[in-house]
Amino acid sequence: MNAIKSYGWLLKVTGAALILGLAIFLEISDDGESIVSIFIGFAIVMYSIVRLVPFVKTQKSDLIKTINIIEITIDFAIGLALVLIPLLTTAGFGSGDLFRYLLGTYLLLRGIVHFYSVSSHHEKNDIPMFIFHIAAIIVGTILFYESALDLVILIHIILVLSILSGGYLGYDGYKSYNSYRRQKTLTMPVSDEVSDVPVDEKVIPIMDEIEPEQDHIVS
């Protein structure tokens, strides 16, 4: 565990590189539109897993807890469907109606459950969360009524979010590495000179031999 904490900066930098690399691949590759559904599905699955345990442990209202557990379970199923369906079916799922309905259901459900929890005074709200969930309801509603979904717009949004996420992870990794280097420097010995003399042995100084003076005999 200590090794993971010490080298956590490496995982953060690697994660930032992978996120940015995948987003750039989606942007410039001809196959980007075919895997955008898988990318979004994995994001929904991961977000659902991360939310579940902390929310259950911290939410005091049993009603809000039950509603959110149901919502998280549905979100997980939607994310899993967005990952598996493109892998098991032919190409073109990302531009089909089923993809729009699944993504729209997820966004609408997330927005409605959030505002219900806030309106019942069991959850707090802030400006970023308010803007995000309002946008989720608006976009989710549009997805249900807009027959033509331009995946290029979604790819641009993913690229922007990936740049922000990658930048945050990269900066956090930089700070962690800086802290790691400082701690490592503090544990280094002050002097670079290493003594070859064992600690337990006494050092006896070498004295030059002094020849005894001979008595001068006067005959």
C-alpha positions as CSV (number, residue, x, y, z in Angstrom):
1,M,0.0,0.0,0.0
2,N,2.8,2.4,0.8
3,A,4.4,1.6,-2.6
4,I,1.1,2.5,-4.3
5,K,0.9,5.8,-2.4
6,S,4.5,6.6,-3.2
7,Y,4.1,5.9,-6.9
8,G,0.5,7.2,-7.2
9,W,1.9,10.1,-9.3
10,L,2.8,7.6,-12.0
11,L,-0.7,6.2,-12.1
12,K,-2.1,9.7,-12.4
13,V,0.2,10.7,-15.2
14,T,-0.5,7.4,-17.0
15,G,-4.2,7.9,-16.7
16,A,-4.0,11.4,-18.0
17,A,-2.0,10.2,-21.0
18,L,-4.5,7.4,-21.7
19,I,-7.5,9.7,-21.5
20,L,-6.0,12.3,-23.8
21,G,-4.8,9.7,-26.2
22,L,-8.2,8.0,-26.5
23,A,-10.0,11.3,-26.9
24,I,-7.6,12.4,-29.7
25,F,-8.1,9.0,-31.3
26,L,-11.8,9.5,-31.3
27,E,-11.4,12.9,-32.8
28,I,-9.1,12.1,-35.7
29,S,-9.8,8.4,-36.4
30,D,-12.3,7.2,-39.0
31,D,-13.5,4.6,-36.4
32,G,-14.1,7.2,-33.7
33,E,-17.9,7.2,-34.3
34,S,-18.1,3.5,-34.0
35,I,-16.6,3.3,-30.5
36,V,-18.1,6.5,-29.0
37,S,-20.9,4.4,-27.5
38,I,-18.4,2.1,-25.8
39,F,-16.5,5.1,-24.4
40,I,-19.7,6.7,-23.0
41,G,-20.8,3.3,-21.6
42,F,-17.6,2.7,-19.7
43,A,-17.8,6.2,-18.2
44,I,-21.4,5.6,-17.0
45,V,-20.5,2.2,-15.6
46,M,-17.5,3.6,-13.7
47,Y,-19.5,6.6,-12.4
48,S,-22.2,4.2,-11.1
49,I,-19.7,2.0,-9.3
50,V,-17.9,4.9,-7.7
51,R,-21.2,6.5,-6.5
52,L,-22.9,3.5,-4.9
53,V,-21.0,2.7,-1.7
54,P,-20.2,6.3,-0.6
55,F,-23.8,7.4,-1.2
56,V,-25.3,4.5,0.7
57,K,-23.0,5.1,3.7
58,T,-23.6,8.9,3.9
59,Q,-27.3,9.4,2.9
60,K,-29.5,9.3,6.0
61,S,-32.9,9.2,4.3
62,D,-34.0,5.7,3.5
63,L,-36.4,7.0,0.8
64,I,-33.7,9.0,-1.0
65,K,-31.2,6.1,-0.5
66,T,-33.6,3.6,-2.1
67,I,-34.4,5.9,-5.0
68,N,-30.8,6.5,-5.8
69,I,-29.9,2.8,-5.5
70,I,-32.6,2.1,-8.1
71,E,-31.3,4.9,-10.3
72,I,-27.6,3.7,-9.9
73,T,-28.7,0.2,-10.8
74,I,-30.5,1.4,-14.0
75,D,-27.5,3.6,-14.9
76,F,-25.2,0.6,-14.6
77,A,-27.4,-1.4,-16.8
78,I,-27.6,1.4,-19.4
79,G,-23.8,1.8,-19.4
80,L,-23.3,-1.9,-19.8
81,A,-25.7,-2.0,-22.7
82,L,-23.9,0.9,-24.4
83,V,-20.7,-1.2,-24.1
84,L,-22.0,-4.6,-25.1
85,I,-24.5,-3.8,-27.9
86,P,-21.9,-2.3,-30.3
87,L,-19.6,-5.2,-29.6
88,L,-22.3,-7.8,-30.4
89,T,-24.1,-6.1,-33.2
90,T,-23.1,-4.6,-36.6
91,A,-21.8,-1.1,-37.0
92,G,-24.0,1.9,-36.8
93,F,-25.3,1.6,-33.3
94,G,-24.0,5.0,-32.3
95,S,-26.2,6.7,-34.8
96,G,-29.3,4.6,-34.2
97,D,-32.4,5.3,-32.2
98,L,-31.6,2.8,-29.4
99,F,-28.4,4.7,-28.6
100,R,-30.3,8.0,-28.3
101,Y,-33.0,6.5,-26.1
102,L,-30.5,4.9,-23.7
103,L,-28.4,8.0,-23.4
104,G,-31.4,10.2,-23.1
105,T,-32.9,8.0,-20.4
106,Y,-29.7,8.1,-18.4
107,L,-29.4,11.9,-18.5
108,L,-33.1,12.5,-17.7
109,L,-33.1,10.0,-14.9
110,R,-29.9,11.5,-13.4
111,G,-31.3,15.0,-13.5
112,I,-34.7,14.2,-12.1
113,V,-33.4,12.1,-9.2
114,H,-30.9,14.8,-8.3
115,F,-33.4,17.6,-8.2
116,Y,-35.9,15.5,-6.3
117,S,-33.2,14.8,-3.7
118,V,-32.4,18.5,-3.5
119,S,-36.0,19.6,-3.3
120,S,-36.7,17.2,-0.4
121,H,-33.8,18.8,1.5
122,H,-31.8,15.6,1.8
123,E,-29.1,16.7,-0.6
124,K,-27.2,19.9,-1.0
125,N,-26.8,21.7,-4.4
126,D,-24.1,24.0,-5.8
127,I,-23.7,26.0,-9.0
128,P,-21.7,23.4,-11.0
129,M,-24.0,20.5,-10.0
130,F,-27.1,22.7,-10.8
131,I,-25.8,23.6,-14.2
132,F,-24.8,20.0,-15.0
133,H,-28.1,18.5,-14.1
134,I,-30.1,21.2,-15.9
135,A,-28.0,20.5,-19.0
136,A,-28.6,16.8,-18.5
137,I,-32.4,17.2,-18.5
138,I,-32.3,19.5,-21.5
139,V,-29.9,17.2,-23.6
140,G,-31.8,14.1,-22.5
141,T,-35.1,15.6,-23.7
142,I,-33.6,16.6,-27.0
143,L,-32.2,13.1,-27.5
144,F,-35.8,11.7,-27.3
145,Y,-37.1,14.1,-30.0
146,E,-34.1,14.6,-32.2
147,S,-34.0,11.8,-34.7
148,A,-30.6,12.7,-36.2
149,L,-27.9,12.6,-33.6
150,D,-24.6,14.0,-34.8
151,L,-21.9,11.9,-33.1
152,V,-19.2,14.5,-34.1
153,I,-20.7,16.9,-31.5
154,L,-20.4,14.2,-28.9
155,I,-16.9,13.5,-29.9
156,H,-16.0,17.2,-29.5
157,I,-17.6,17.2,-26.1
158,I,-15.7,14.1,-25.1
159,L,-12.4,15.7,-26.3
160,V,-13.1,18.9,-24.2
161,L,-13.9,16.8,-21.1
162,S,-10.9,14.6,-21.6
163,I,-8.6,17.7,-21.9
164,L,-10.0,19.0,-18.6
165,S,-9.7,15.6,-16.9
166,G,-6.3,14.8,-18.3
167,G,-5.1,18.3,-17.3
168,Y,-6.3,17.8,-13.8
169,L,-4.8,14.4,-13.4
170,G,-1.5,15.6,-15.0
171,Y,-1.3,18.6,-12.6
172,D,-2.2,16.4,-9.6
173,G,0.5,13.9,-10.7
174,Y,3.0,16.7,-11.0
175,K,2.3,17.8,-7.4
176,S,2.4,14.2,-6.2
177,Y,5.8,13.6,-7.9
178,N,7.1,16.9,-6.5
179,S,6.1,15.8,-3.0
180,Y,7.6,12.3,-3.6
181,R,11.0,13.9,-4.6
182,R,11.0,16.2,-1.6
183,Q,10.4,13.3,0.8
184,K,13.0,11.2,-1.0
185,T,15.5,14.0,-0.7
186,L,14.9,14.4,3.0
187,T,15.7,10.7,3.7
188,M,19.1,11.0,1.9
189,P,22.2,11.3,4.1
190,V,23.6,14.8,4.5
191,S,27.1,13.9,3.3
192,D,27.9,11.9,0.3
193,E,31.1,10.5,1.8
194,V,30.8,7.0,3.1
195,S,33.1,5.7,5.7
196,D,34.7,2.3,5.3
197,V,35.2,1.9,9.0
198,P,32.7,-0.3,10.8
199,V,30.7,1.5,13.5
200,D,31.6,-0.9,16.3
201,E,35.4,-0.8,15.7
202,K,37.5,1.9,17.4
203,V,39.7,4.0,15.3
204,I,43.2,4.0,16.6
205,P,45.4,6.8,15.2
206,I,48.7,5.8,13.7
207,M,51.6,7.4,15.5
208,D,55.1,7.7,13.9
209,E,57.6,5.5,15.7
210,I,60.1,7.6,17.7
211,E,63.5,6.0,18.1
212,P,64.8,6.1,21.6
213,E,67.7,8.5,22.1
214,Q,71.0,6.7,22.9
215,D,73.1,7.9,25.8
216,H,76.3,9.6,24.8
217,I,79.2,8.0,26.7
218,V,82.1,10.2,27.1
219,S,85.3,8.2,27.2
